[in-house]
Amino acid sequence: MNTPLKIAGPQSISYARVEEPQDSPQEIGWPGILLLLRRQILRVIGVAALVCLIALPVILALPRLYYAETRMLLRSTPVLDLAAGTDVQFVPVNTPAEIERILSHPVTAEVVQRFALSEREEFNIALRPEGLTDWLREMVHAAAAVIAGPVAGMPEAPQVADRVHTTFREALTVSRQGPTDVVTIGFTSRDPDLATAIPAALADTYQRQSQETWRSDLQAGSAWLDARIDAEQTRLVESRAALNRSLESLGAASGESPDTISAQTGVLEARRGKIADDLADLRSIRHSIEAALAAPERPAIDEPMRLQELRRDLRQQRRDLDELATVYGEKHPGLTVNQNRIAMMETDIRRELMAYDETLDLRREGLENERAELDREAARLRGELRDMQRQAPERERLMAALQAQELRLSELRSRRTALQSMIPVTPTLIEVLVPPVPPIHALGPSRQLYLAAAGIIGLLLGLLAAGLAELRDHGLRSFAQLPHLPRLIPVGLVPAVRRRLFRGGSPARRSTAVAPAIAALEDALFLVECGCNGRLPPVLVVAEARQGDAVIPIARWVSDIVSARGVPVWLVEFDGTGAGRMREPVSRNVTRVSWPATCLRGHDVAARLGALEGLARDANGLVIVDAPPLHLTRSLDLVRIAGTVLVVLRWGATPRPLVELLAGLLDKLGTVQAFGLIVDVNPGRHRLYGFNDRLSLLRRGWHARRRAA
């Protein structure tokens, strides 16, 4: 026996009300964005948390690197300044070349060996534990080797020492500070103490190896010079003995040597050439004086200061004369005065030029007398030299050879002394400007900053996912989203039934669970009556938009509500309709009529429905048809016959394009009056969409009262 559903009376509180369709769609602005964030906050937080969880192992695995550096000035030893002008030549410091020496393999290899870097996992890749990345790399290399096969001339894998040295060079930085000789040596390591010790150790090793190389080169050069000196000494002894034998055979007398005479002759010839040049200059000057006498404006060569001042005054007077002639004309009385002054100045210039010429003439006579004296002395020295050359040509040759050998021997000894004195000298001095300081903070951002960046990226991805989810969300949640469908009259929003209470078994619990939905259905029926001239239509078709949208038995609950008013109700159900829905027994005032689903495919549905409608009119009752989904053609035929349909839409599940399609189909049916009802509404989440319907307003007021309490 079926138990009737208990219907809440007028004193029950209605948790949802219906709202007329809005004239405009939901606005997009800051309020809409805030509501979107509130709707999608769990998705955003979830994506951000997932990104942080994925990034956390990577961040924790990042090594903390420390960097320390030292700045030093490379400069040449002061011996370079002391050796200026001597035979010892030094090359000044070349900073780029010194940087290459600092980075040379002997220096870096010694530092690597000194600190045993091959035993550190940081520099020796072989000591690192193999991870997933290493395993994948080896698998890729093995697969490539299998595919490519053995290739002739393939380079072998680098040795451990080479790998350590390469890793060390990658962590080392040596640079020059602009065009100066300041060099910065920096090192990056996971160990701050090692990062501090490496720059100083590298500088010390470079300086020591440079000193050793310097000493080795100088000692090798000194040994080579010793051998040369011994050979030159032997030749010098032999040359001196040969000269003594030649002097004894020629019987050379005491007196000036041919070299001395030749030197004196050379001095005389040089002086004679100087006199000839002076005479030529005098002739040129006297020619210029003759030209100046002819034209006072033209200066002579090397004029005295007095002549230069007179010519300057003459030029000034002529400029003044030209200005007076230009300003006052050629007949101005002042022109005669200036012309007289110019004539007097030209006379003074000629007088000074003649005096200057007389001075030059006296100088010419003195130079010619000196040249004659030099000619006589040079003739005498040449005669003596010819006599000496005729008497001792062999002696001159031997003496020249001996002097050359003595000069070479002296030069060799001087170079050897200079080299030996340079052995203890340091060629390049290092002045530490900034010593390495132990680093306190690691390089780059901290792990907290990386985690914050991951969180920000996660939030951005979460916002992107939220935006995409909103863009992909085509479910209907309010009739405000369909303002362009006037034929689909909205009659209400039905809150979701708490299924846990509904399935509890107790009638009281079930009544509590369905009370909000029943109240919303009562309001919906009231609006249906308003849309049908104040009374319910004789035939009301209740059809869901698609299969599964009517999660509650709308047709049965409407029948119970109408029957509670004392109105007889005929509830028409089709076989298979409402599968999977919550079931409720029908009250005693409701007559259940079960039609086979095949009648919709035939032509007797109109007759059947007409017979029931006649019974309902006679009894002032109502026929409610629980129809199949509305998108089926047979349901549309049933709606066309009945004339009134209550379309059941599921909140957030029924696609808006489907609703628009159904509204278009109902519009093509002509006289059909369609009402829309949204069921399974989540009031708390519905409030987050910002719709201006009664359900949202009631939820906002409830939250406001709760906060006030």
C-alpha atoms as one frame of an Amber mdcrd trajectory, in Angstrom:
protein
   0.000   0.000   0.000   1.377   3.349  -1.006   1.872   5.970   1.695   0.941
   9.485   0.616   3.650  12.163   0.574   3.226  14.670   3.377   2.871  18.144
   1.895   3.973  21.141   3.910   1.132  23.456   4.792   0.963  27.211   4.400
   2.906  27.726   7.620   6.073  26.085   6.145   8.915  28.450   5.291   9.781
  28.808   1.618  13.558  28.652   1.082  13.454  29.683  -2.561  11.394  32.009
  -4.664  11.114  32.472  -8.373  12.307  35.478 -10.279  11.311  36.957 -13.562
  13.857  36.808 -16.366  16.415  39.565 -16.435  16.618  42.040 -19.257  20.379
  41.766 -19.639  22.950  39.025 -19.095  25.269  38.949 -16.107  27.740  41.852
 -16.192  31.462  41.206 -16.336  33.401  43.474 -13.975  35.282  43.484 -10.726
  32.293  42.057  -8.804  31.978  39.325 -11.404  35.687  38.560 -11.203  35.523
  38.365  -7.411  32.567  36.031  -7.614  34.444  33.892 -10.144  37.382  33.673
  -7.739  35.085  32.674  -4.902  33.520  29.990  -7.080  36.836  28.624  -8.274
  38.889  29.207  -5.111  39.248  25.498  -4.398  40.406  24.813  -7.948  42.915
  27.690  -7.816  44.252  26.622  -4.424  44.407  23.006  -5.546  46.401  23.803
  -8.692  48.742  26.084  -6.732  49.255  23.423  -4.077  49.912  20.806  -6.757
  52.492  23.025  -8.460  54.178  23.694  -5.112  54.262  19.979  -4.306  55.783
  19.193  -7.694  58.330  21.992  -7.405  59.236  21.319  -3.765  61.538  18.312
  -4.430  63.229  20.194  -7.255  63.732  23.260  -5.046  65.075  21.181  -2.176
  67.457  19.429  -4.591  68.936  22.705  -5.815  72.471  23.080  -4.428  73.317
  26.213  -2.454  76.262  27.874  -4.174  78.602  30.399  -2.565  80.821  32.868
  -4.385  83.966  34.598  -3.144  86.439  36.752  -5.042  89.632  38.702  -4.635
  90.847  41.749  -6.499  94.515  42.269  -7.127  96.675  44.691  -9.059  99.256
  43.253 -11.468 102.213  45.596 -11.922 105.769  45.345 -13.131 108.667  45.169
 -10.690 110.402  48.519  -9.924 113.570  47.099 -11.515 111.999  48.006 -14.857
 112.341  51.681 -13.991 115.913  51.218 -12.718 116.955  49.344 -15.856 115.748
  52.068 -18.192 118.571  53.159 -20.499 120.678  50.017 -19.935 121.272  47.017
 -22.148 118.811  44.906 -20.120 115.383  45.043 -21.784 112.168  44.110 -19.931
 108.704  43.577 -21.320 106.033  45.473 -19.307 103.121  43.617 -17.758 100.502
  42.537 -20.300  97.331  41.990 -18.289  95.444  39.816 -20.855  98.500  37.572
 -21.190  98.804  37.316 -17.393  95.133  36.329 -17.166  95.796  33.504 -19.619
  98.726  32.411 -17.457  96.486  32.401 -14.399  94.034  30.178 -16.299  96.781
  27.956 -17.692  96.578  24.230 -17.063  99.691  23.954 -14.816  98.340  26.578
 -12.409  94.787  25.225 -12.231  95.941  21.613 -12.087  98.161  22.341  -9.087
  95.255  24.040  -7.283  92.959  21.091  -8.080  95.538  18.679  -6.688  96.246
  20.862  -3.645  92.617  20.873  -2.516  91.949  17.247  -3.611  88.953  18.320
  -5.683  88.818  14.934  -7.390  87.595  13.503  -4.069  84.676  15.937  -3.893
  81.316  14.985  -5.318  80.798  18.569  -6.467  83.640  18.353  -9.004  83.909
  14.619  -9.635  80.796  13.463 -11.450  81.772   9.835 -10.915  81.204  10.224
  -7.162  77.659  11.493  -7.553  74.856   8.979  -6.971  73.084   8.035 -10.151
  69.585   9.389 -10.371  66.748   9.093 -12.818  68.268  11.747 -15.074  71.597
   9.926 -15.272  69.866   6.637 -15.981  67.821   8.197 -18.780  70.952   9.820
 -20.234  72.797   6.486 -20.251  69.817   4.778 -21.862  69.688   7.437 -24.589
  73.426   7.107 -25.239  73.170   3.330 -25.361  70.232   3.481 -27.770  72.078
   5.968 -29.977  75.128   3.720 -29.998  73.023   0.724 -30.983  71.272   2.655
 -33.751  74.379   4.373 -35.123  76.711   1.410 -34.600  80.462   1.685 -34.035
  81.860   4.830 -35.622  85.535   5.031 -36.474  87.384   7.892 -34.882  84.779
   8.572 -32.193  86.329  10.522 -29.291  86.702   8.565 -26.117  84.981   9.573
 -22.920  87.008  12.109 -20.948  89.011  10.845 -18.023  88.090  11.624 -14.445
  90.932  14.145 -14.084  89.807  15.969 -17.228  86.217  16.101 -15.989  87.319
  17.463 -12.619  89.489  20.062 -14.294  86.657  21.077 -16.634  84.217  21.432
 -13.742  86.799  23.478 -11.839  87.298  25.805 -14.808  83.527  26.289 -15.104
  83.344  27.410 -11.459  86.360  29.742 -11.833  86.088  33.297 -13.160  89.085
  35.504 -13.940  88.371  38.885 -15.491  89.933  42.289 -15.990  88.324  45.405
 -14.576  87.988  47.613 -17.632  91.209  48.994 -19.132  93.033  48.873 -15.787
  95.512  46.253 -14.576  93.135  45.136 -11.798  92.261  41.446 -12.078  89.356
  39.772 -10.273  89.585  36.079  -9.379  86.296  34.518  -8.248  85.205  30.989
  -7.457  81.791  29.384  -6.966  81.359  26.306  -4.763  78.913  24.614  -2.451
  81.486  24.945   0.337  81.899  28.616   1.413  85.344  27.898   2.903  86.519
  26.358  -0.366  85.096  29.294  -2.350  87.135  31.629  -0.112  90.383  29.653
  -0.262  90.553  28.989  -4.023  91.102  32.608  -5.267  94.008  33.254  -2.864
  95.540  29.853  -3.593  95.274  30.443  -7.343  97.021  33.824  -7.037  99.823
  32.333  -4.897 100.322  29.417  -7.286 100.422  31.737 -10.288 103.017  34.004
  -8.651 105.209  31.080  -7.529 105.123  29.356 -10.903 105.870  32.659 -12.655
 108.892  33.148 -10.374 110.127  29.604 -11.045 109.745  30.016 -14.791 111.543
  33.363 -14.615 114.475  31.913 -12.702 114.726  28.877 -14.950 114.837  31.028
 -18.075 117.446  33.398 -16.602 119.658  30.544 -15.429 119.533  28.927 -18.861
 120.457  32.252 -20.471 123.310  32.785 -17.998 124.744  29.335 -18.762 124.625
  30.065 -22.482 126.441  33.394 -21.913 129.149  31.661 -19.831 129.942  29.387
 -22.751 130.078  32.341 -25.132 132.362  34.294 -22.774 134.829  31.395 -22.530
 135.004  31.112 -26.321 135.481  34.892 -26.752 138.260  34.945 -24.152 140.148
  32.234 -26.059 139.821  34.196 -29.336 140.925  37.418 -27.600 144.140  35.827
 -26.328 144.945  34.536 -29.804 144.245  37.961 -31.415 146.411  39.809 -28.880
 149.348  37.434 -29.536 148.991  37.944 -33.305 148.966  41.751 -32.847 152.119
  41.677 -30.749 153.891  39.654 -33.394 152.792  42.081 -36.115 153.939  45.151
 -34.143 157.321  43.596 -33.579 157.746  42.816 -37.278 156.625  46.330 -38.417
 158.540  48.214 -35.751 155.677  50.617 -34.894 156.648  53.912 -33.247 154.907
  55.691 -30.485 152.385  58.477 -31.345 148.766  58.894 -32.219 146.912  55.954
 -33.546 145.182  55.966 -36.925 141.844  55.830 -35.174 142.599  58.989 -33.262
 143.658  60.768 -36.443 140.613  59.538 -38.266 138.430  60.759 -35.435 140.063
  64.189 -35.530 139.652  64.333 -39.287 136.056  63.439 -38.942 135.532  66.212
 -36.415 137.185  68.717 -38.764 135.049  67.552 -41.689 131.947  67.835 -39.602
 132.839  71.360 -38.571 133.670  72.260 -42.167 130.291  70.955 -43.285 128.623
  73.014 -40.571 130.445  76.124 -41.802 129.340  75.417 -45.366 125.750  75.136
 -44.187 126.046  78.406 -42.274 127.463  80.157 -45.347 124.620  78.856 -47.446
 122.133  80.121 -44.851 123.839  83.519 -44.875 123.541  83.724 -48.651 119.862
  82.920 -48.435 119.318  85.540 -45.749 121.188  88.195 -47.756 119.107  87.391
 -50.850 115.978  87.833 -48.738 117.369  91.165 -47.481 117.825  92.331 -51.076
 114.245  91.387 -51.827 113.082  93.179 -48.663 114.945  96.343 -49.672 113.100
  96.319 -52.957 109.741  95.711 -51.261 109.579  96.877 -47.608 106.396  94.894
 -47.052 108.250  91.626 -47.673 110.131  90.337 -44.561 113.619  88.875 -44.645
 114.705  85.569 -43.121 115.513  85.592 -39.382 114.912  89.294 -38.973 115.833
  90.947 -35.665 113.094  91.868 -33.237 113.443  95.538 -34.146 112.627  94.832
 -37.815 109.656  92.680 -36.852 108.239  95.468 -34.682 108.712  98.024 -37.484
 106.946  95.767 -39.988 104.088  95.201 -37.525 103.738  98.985 -37.056 103.876
  99.455 -40.847 101.042  96.991 -41.378  98.986  98.712 -38.672  99.565 102.145
 -40.252  98.496 100.850 -43.636  95.323  99.342 -42.159  94.579 102.685 -40.504
  95.214 104.444 -43.844  92.807 102.088 -45.611  90.147 102.632 -42.934  90.489
 106.463 -43.188  90.284 106.303 -46.956  87.239 104.082 -46.747  85.457 106.172
 -44.133  86.467 109.758 -45.092  87.556 109.396 -48.714  90.776 109.890 -50.575
  90.945 113.676 -49.962  90.865 113.585 -46.174  93.729 115.658 -44.582  94.592
 112.862 -42.171  95.647 110.626 -45.040  98.756 112.721 -45.711  99.947 112.363
 -42.122  99.582 108.581 -42.248 101.310 108.402 -45.591 104.267 110.368 -44.212
 104.476 108.012 -41.262 104.441 105.026 -43.601 107.258 106.549 -45.679 109.340
 107.159 -42.559 108.737 103.588 -41.385 109.795 102.198 -44.763 113.004 104.288
 -44.531 113.679 102.937 -41.028 113.104  99.385 -42.288 115.575  99.832 -45.148
 118.126 101.293 -42.727 117.704  98.333 -40.348 117.922  95.888 -43.251 121.218
  97.428 -44.411 122.599  97.217 -40.878 121.449  93.612 -40.670 123.176  92.918
 -44.018 126.453  94.407 -42.820 126.339  92.185 -39.719 125.822  89.131 -41.887
 128.733  90.163 -44.129 131.072  90.299 -41.150 129.894  86.881 -40.035 130.493
  85.507 -43.538 134.109  86.710 -43.513 134.721  85.032 -40.135 133.270  81.730
 -41.324 135.369  81.752 -44.515 138.558  82.373 -42.476 137.671  79.475 -40.154
 137.005  77.213 -43.118 140.421  77.990 -44.584 142.084  77.120 -41.285 140.129
  73.862 -41.071 141.146  72.950 -44.623 144.825  73.351 -43.737 144.469  71.245
 -40.547 142.523  68.537 -42.358 145.152  68.358 -45.100 147.822  67.898 -42.452
 145.907  65.101 -40.679 145.179  63.336 -43.960 148.860  63.395 -44.829 149.768
  61.903 -41.485 147.065  59.289 -41.850 148.314  58.295 -45.316 151.790  57.900
 -43.910 150.592  55.735 -41.049 148.406  53.655 -43.333 151.265  53.009 -45.711
 153.494  51.965 -42.835 151.126  49.795 -40.747 148.017  48.484 -42.577 148.308
  45.144 -40.877 148.603  46.756 -37.476 145.350  48.626 -37.998 143.542  45.508
 -39.020 144.765  43.583 -36.030 143.967  46.411 -33.648 140.446  46.743 -35.045
 139.841  43.042 -34.677 141.206  43.109 -31.135 139.009  46.031 -30.168 135.942
  44.349 -31.621 136.653  41.201 -29.673 137.192  43.151 -26.483 133.892  44.985
 -27.058 131.980  41.742 -27.636 133.536  40.199 -24.547 132.600  43.235 -22.466
 129.019  43.122 -23.718 128.717  39.429 -22.944 130.034  39.925 -19.419 127.676
  42.851 -18.887 124.683  40.795 -20.001 125.684  37.870 -17.818 125.998  40.170
 -14.800 122.597  41.708 -15.554 120.944  38.293 -15.916 122.433  36.993 -12.690
 121.307  40.112 -10.865 117.735  39.602 -12.153 117.403  36.005 -10.948 116.078
  36.895  -7.431 113.791  39.595  -8.876 110.055  38.897  -9.198 108.973  39.909
 -12.716 105.335  40.584 -11.818 104.185  41.894  -8.463 100.719  41.140  -7.103
  99.129  43.713  -4.834  95.966  42.408  -3.186  93.401  45.188  -3.200  90.424
  43.236  -1.808  91.106  39.915  -0.052  88.566  37.103  -0.374  85.838  37.312
   2.263  83.915  34.191   3.357  80.438  34.450   1.785  77.491  34.595   4.151
  74.620  34.277   1.725  74.271  31.822  -1.124  74.056  32.894  -4.732  70.713
  33.540  -6.328  67.306  33.625  -4.698  66.599  31.652  -1.554  64.543  28.495
  -1.517  61.695  30.396   0.087  61.717  32.766  -2.867  61.737  29.848  -5.311
  58.826  28.316  -3.422  57.014  31.663  -3.482  57.642  31.882  -7.229  56.291
  28.354  -7.637  53.253  29.380  -5.605  52.719  32.450  -7.776  53.066  30.340
 -10.920  50.651  27.828  -9.397  48.181  30.612  -8.645  48.471  31.880 -12.206
  47.945  28.360 -13.548  45.041  27.952 -11.139  43.530  31.194 -12.371  44.049
  30.004 -15.940  42.404  26.681 -15.111  39.559  28.533 -13.404  39.122  30.769
 -16.425  39.155  27.799 -18.796  36.690  25.961 -16.570  34.380  28.975 -16.640
  34.732  29.226 -20.412  33.934  25.521 -20.816  31.004  25.730 -18.417  27.878
  25.841 -20.592  25.493  24.617 -17.909  22.347  26.594 -17.140  22.224  28.090
 -13.651  19.730  30.925 -13.970  17.164  32.224 -16.404  19.157  35.465 -16.386
  21.515  33.637 -18.744  18.687  33.256 -21.283  17.126  36.723 -21.576  16.653
  36.281 -25.320  14.146  33.411 -24.961  10.832  35.142 -24.102   8.720  32.084
 -24.986  10.322  30.116 -22.150   8.677  31.623 -19.061  10.707  31.055 -15.879
   8.655  29.923 -12.901  11.268  29.180 -10.237  14.385  27.568  -8.878  14.079
  24.371  -6.819  16.827  23.813  -4.217  18.589  20.486  -4.222  17.099  17.823
  -1.982  19.418  16.530   0.679  19.443  12.922  -0.469  21.064  11.681   2.707
  18.040  12.765   4.730  15.654  11.672   1.982  16.975   8.112   2.029  16.977
   7.978   5.823  13.726   6.069   5.951  11.923   8.186   8.558   8.906  10.148
   7.211   9.853  13.147   9.324  13.384  13.188   7.977  12.093  12.825   4.443
   9.635  15.667   4.901  12.427  17.883   6.246  14.603  17.027   3.249  11.969
  17.864   0.638  10.377  20.863   2.375  12.421  23.536   0.521  11.788  21.834
  -2.811   8.039  21.546  -2.132   7.866  25.229  -1.214   9.653  26.173  -4.422
   7.266  23.939  -6.448   4.266  25.674  -4.835   5.645  29.028  -5.936   6.271
  27.637  -9.408   2.651  26.378  -9.671   1.445  29.817  -8.559   3.372  31.430
 -11.407   2.038  28.800 -13.828  -1.481  29.765 -12.720  -0.610  33.450 -13.260
   0.651  32.614 -16.735  -2.595  30.728 -17.528  -5.077  33.439 -16.575  -5.231
  32.601 -12.854  -5.872  28.865 -13.063  -3.951  25.750 -13.866  -4.340  24.387
 -17.395  -6.384  21.215 -17.775  -3.354  19.326 -19.134   0.188  20.027 -17.912
   3.074  18.144 -19.479   6.127  17.836 -17.199   9.196  16.985 -19.310  12.885
  17.183 -18.613  15.163  18.776 -21.177  17.283  15.666 -21.489  17.565  12.303
 -19.817  18.572  12.660 -16.142  17.842  16.380 -15.695  14.821  15.736 -13.445
  16.645  14.346 -10.420  13.451  14.585  -8.324   9.951  13.320  -9.261   8.560
  16.695 -10.287   5.366  15.280 -11.815   4.480  13.275  -8.720   5.259  16.090
  -6.299   3.208  18.533  -8.364   0.366  16.001  -8.311   0.587  15.793  -4.514
   0.607  19.584  -4.189  -2.440  19.976  -6.433  -4.304  17.070  -4.826  -3.657
  18.611  -1.380  -5.915  21.482  -2.535  -8.774  19.016  -3.110  -8.355  18.969
  -6.853  -8.543  15.530  -8.479  -5.415  14.736 -10.454  -4.796  12.178 -13.162
  -1.021  11.377 -13.292  -0.001   9.882 -16.630   3.240   7.933 -16.646   4.945
   6.056 -19.430   6.762   2.808 -19.034  10.449   3.508 -18.363   9.902   7.172
 -17.455  11.839   8.400 -14.414  14.314   5.529 -14.209  16.929   6.263 -11.611
  14.928   9.017  -9.863  13.862   9.251  -6.241  10.503   7.469  -5.896   7.587
   8.596  -3.730   4.168   7.015  -3.317   1.223   8.814  -4.832  -1.504  10.237
  -2.539  -5.010   8.901  -2.471  -6.503  11.844  -4.485  -4.224  11.105  -7.421
  -5.184   8.620 -10.087  -2.184   6.981 -11.719  -2.514   6.175 -15.392   0.198
   4.101 -17.010   0.579   4.296 -20.776   2.969   2.205 -22.798   5.837   4.064
 -24.386   4.813   2.715 -27.784   1.677   4.847 -27.820   3.831   7.903 -28.413
   4.939   6.377 -31.704   1.330   5.711 -32.765  -1.641   7.976 -33.410  -3.792
   7.170 -30.359  -2.005   9.504 -27.893  -4.323  12.354 -28.891  -7.389  10.216
 -28.244  -6.095   8.987 -24.930  -5.163  12.477 -23.806  -8.505  13.876 -25.012
 -10.421  11.289 -22.970  -8.470  12.116 -19.808  -8.891  15.827 -20.426 -12.684
  15.331 -20.683 -12.723  13.504 -17.350 -10.662  16.236 -15.761 -12.969  18.993
 -17.049 -16.017  17.174 -15.767 -14.449  16.750 -12.323 -12.713  20.190 -12.301
  -9.476  18.285 -12.104  -6.069  18.315 -13.724  -4.123  15.955 -15.982  -0.374
  15.876 -15.342   1.730  13.982 -17.889   5.187  12.781 -16.816   6.642  12.866
 -20.350   9.942  11.521 -21.667  12.837  13.940 -22.338  11.755  16.911 -24.392
  14.413  16.636 -27.074  12.666  13.522 -28.405  10.305  14.068 -31.335   7.470
  12.044 -29.734   7.580  14.282 -26.634   7.294  17.401 -28.790   4.181  15.867
 -30.413   2.727  15.281 -26.942   3.461  18.879 -25.971   1.841  20.154 -29.156
  -1.319  18.236 -28.314  -1.376  19.252 -24.620  -0.545  22.932 -25.235   1.238
  23.582 -21.910   4.569  22.199 -20.839   6.736  22.582 -17.733  10.346  22.136
 -18.890  12.537  20.724 -16.112  16.169  21.895 -16.276  18.968  20.751 -14.041
  21.110  23.437 -12.407  24.643  23.478 -13.825  24.086  20.323 -15.932  21.655
  21.184 -18.710  23.614  22.880 -21.519  22.414  26.334 -22.471  22.664  25.541
 -26.221  20.258  22.630 -25.646  17.820  24.924 -23.851  18.026  27.414 -26.717
  17.394  24.594 -29.191  14.371  23.350 -27.237  13.034  26.885 -26.933  13.299
  27.261 -30.687  11.489  23.975 -31.244   8.710  24.973 -28.836   8.428  28.315
 -30.579   7.872  26.510 -33.886   4.995  24.536 -32.341   2.975  27.764 -32.272
   0.382  27.890 -29.488   2.341  25.904 -26.927   2.877  27.719 -23.641   6.255
  26.730 -22.096   7.345  27.259 -18.508  10.886  26.678 -17.287  11.847  25.210
 -13.909  15.457  24.752 -12.722  15.931  21.957 -10.180  18.783  20.626  -8.056
  20.023  24.143  -7.258  22.885  24.478  -4.773  21.824  27.702  -2.970  25.226
  28.373  -1.409  27.068  28.067  -4.718  24.271  29.723  -6.677  24.837  32.859
  -4.593  28.426  33.039  -5.879  27.295  33.691  -9.456  25.808  37.087  -8.632
  22.377  36.440 -10.167  19.658  38.843  -9.014  17.042  36.205  -8.280  15.201
  35.534  -5.047  17.207  32.479  -4.132  20.457  34.484  -4.258  18.917  37.364
  -2.321  17.566  35.019   0.361  20.984  33.375   0.769  22.700  36.761   1.023
  20.214  37.894   3.646  20.659  34.653   5.567  24.459  35.135   5.603  24.051
  38.776   6.653  21.781  37.773   9.560  24.205  35.027  10.542  27.150  37.471
  10.599  25.097  39.965  12.592  24.158  37.273  15.124
